[in-house]
Amino acid sequence: MFYFKIKMKYDHQTIEQKWQKIWEKSQADQAIDFSQKPKKYVLDMFPYPSGAGLHVGHAEGYTATDIYCRYLRMNGFNVLHPMGWDAFGLPTENYAIKVKRNPKEITKENTNRFRRQLKSLGFSYDWLREINTSQPDYYKWTQWLFLSLFKKNLAYQRKAPVNWCQSCQTVLAREQVINGLCERCKKPVIQKELKQWFFKITAYAEELLSELDKLDWPEPIKEMQRNWIARSEGALTNFKILAKKSEIKKSETISVFTTRPDTLFGATYLVLAPEHSLIANYKSRIKNYKEILDYIKHTVVKTELDRTDLAKEKTGVELRGVKAINPATKEAIPIWVADYVLMSYGTGAIMAVPAHDSRDFEFAKKYKLTIKQVIDNGQKDLGQAYTGEGKLVNSGGFNGLNSQKAKEKIVSFVGGQKITQYKLRDWLISRQRYWGAPIPIIHCANCGAQAVPVKDLPVELPADVDFTPHGHSPLKESKKFKEVKCLKCGGQAEREYDTMDTFICSSWYYLRYIDPKNQKNIADDKKVKYWLPVDVYVGGAEHAVLHLLYSRFITKVLRDVGVINFGEPFIKLKNQGLILAEDGRKMSKSLGNVISPDEVVKKYGADVTRMYEMFMGPLEEAKPWDTKGIMGIVRFIERVCLLSDKVEKSSPSIERIQNLSGKIGQEIESFKFNTAVAKLMIISNELSGQPKISQTDFELFIKVLAPFAPHLSEELWQKLGNKQSIFKENWPRFKIVKAKEIEFVTQINGKVRDRFRIDADLTEEKIKRLVYSSPKIKIWLANKSIKKEIFVANKLLNIVI
């Protein structure tokens, strides 16, 4: 055992503040427009600046991207790594109401707190490009974006049922309603009909779906978007209403969309959405109309998520006195109303085939409705619905045909129409709140809705408002804001007083970072072509659908109006998992288990905090914080401090140090930061066991340590006599031996079903042969049709059935 005299005590507070001031003064992390170096645009999902400040969960993803960016710069890249604030929104407004202060003041305080916290962790952001979505010079372009959609007929206004929080007095998106309660205030949410603004995202449904296959994103995220868009190929079929003999006029029909026309002979009843117009039209014929109205009354207070919850018990009421004709069997079948059918999807009516649909089976069993088997599954008595395909039975002249062939023939037989349907609905963007970007529209009773001229943007938020909820936007209370002249006739008109969904602000923010001070355009054309699209985007998986889907949509709109020349905003996506509290629960201010990075940095230092967050486990997985576990990183930092005292230029280099260091760059590029830290620990242990350390080995170690512990590395580098920053050094070059074997994964519909090791140089064709010969895969594909194959070289094959 060796004893080393400690020449350098790592006073983290002094040393970290020292280097943070040096970095800030030298603007070391500023991105250079049009550099001759290759570019990399690395983006974090920017935070909502709440009053609570950052917690250690935020810092995890930001540490990961900082390590990656520092590594890229040392590899000769011109890196754009910006930061800003998603500053509009309901929480700040609610807090402003509570404390009776302007949300603008509160937002400024919160962003100052967040900025200080981020700088204290040594993150290498280009602060010269900072943006704030609540500032007029930003939301001017959010309004310009709205006008661009309005001019292309992609923004429109109509009455629609919405999720309405009676406490917050505003519309909520479906995802903001949890178990019938507002996610913010935890109060009940009801359905309410309001005139609202929408963006026509459905116009891009097919492109949003098809382009997913080209993205280097986690497969579960892509699958969530596929399910959200939900493309269905099927048929539109008309069911005639059984007419009374006394009726002279032609009977009305009910249009039904189905993806399984092969089961039409098994349709034994229809189900209507409570909002379906036929119910009111046939009021005189419905014998239990009062019962129907009572049922509908109880439905309107339910959210769509509640109504479509597969786990809930299905309820409904038969429309007694009205029947429909099955176009295949010509038999009269009952019509029911049930809340699990929505007007917003399909036609608001479904044909129920209980023998071959689990939901219909449950409903039919409960209400003792006819269950007729029309697809043979080898059993006469169905204990449950058979939802697969097969040969038709009890289907007239189509008996014996398989499902695929029967679909087209039956559609033709009943005079149906083949169509493609999407579950995706248009984006409701109206919010009845103050703290958001005003919608730049003027309403005239005679001339209709008119776009505010671009030269008059931004339409700024008025200061003379009462923030207290009124059931409509507080902007309506400002006479100065509301009352304007019509742009066409010059008569009295009103400004639109709803504000925009804050997801619009965040849908294009990646674009503003490249040119944040531009007052004439949303961004300079040359800068767009140089920097965009974003190379790597990092954030939580909770944004899988809304933010990411909306950003993709807006990007395609921006392309179509000529602002950009690409259709996807983020080439590669990386997800971070949650950092849970020490009790294993999600960190929450209400639970009192939030851990602030301020406390950890003050006690242990930024470098310890950074390295511990990376060492906890794989970036994408959830893991609990462990204060005891952080001590392992403290000991590592202390050990590294001691190593510099053993450095001698003449000492021989150790080959193992070279080999381990060479793998760290690969781990960074793969975002495997936990294993990279583990290798750094092995190197430090190896060096600690040597009586003397060669300067070559130590400098190599400090260089590969630098992205993880930048403050300590700068200090040690300077101590070795170097004058310039270690981040001006080139990343060490290593000879990387290509793996002879790789692990290849096979997925079915995005879920891993098999994995095996293969030669790294196998062709795609040979790999597929191995996959389809696997007994495990054969079981999953039995009697299934393959819709698509998604092959990722040296990684995986995803088979979509």
PyMOL commands that set and color helices and strands:
alter all, ss='L'
color gray80, all
select helices_A, chain A and resi 12-26+56-74+90-99+103-120+127-129+136-151+174-176+201-214+219-229+261-266+277-281+289-299+304-308+354-356+358-367+396-398+403-413+454-456+474-477+479-482+502-507+509-512+525-531+541-543+546-560+597-604+606-615+630-646+655-669+673-688+695-705+710-719+726-728+764-772+775-781
alter helices_A, ss='H'
color red, helices_A
select strands_A, chain A and resi 39-44+78-80+84-85+131-132+155-165+170-172+177-178+181-182+189-199+231-241+253-258+269-272+316-325+332-338+349-352+417-422+427-428+430-431+441-444+448-451+483-485+492-495+499-500+534-540+570-576+579-580+623-624+647-648+693-694+741-748+751-759+788-792+796-800
alter strands_A, ss='S'
color yellow, strands_A
deselect
rebuild
show_as cartoon
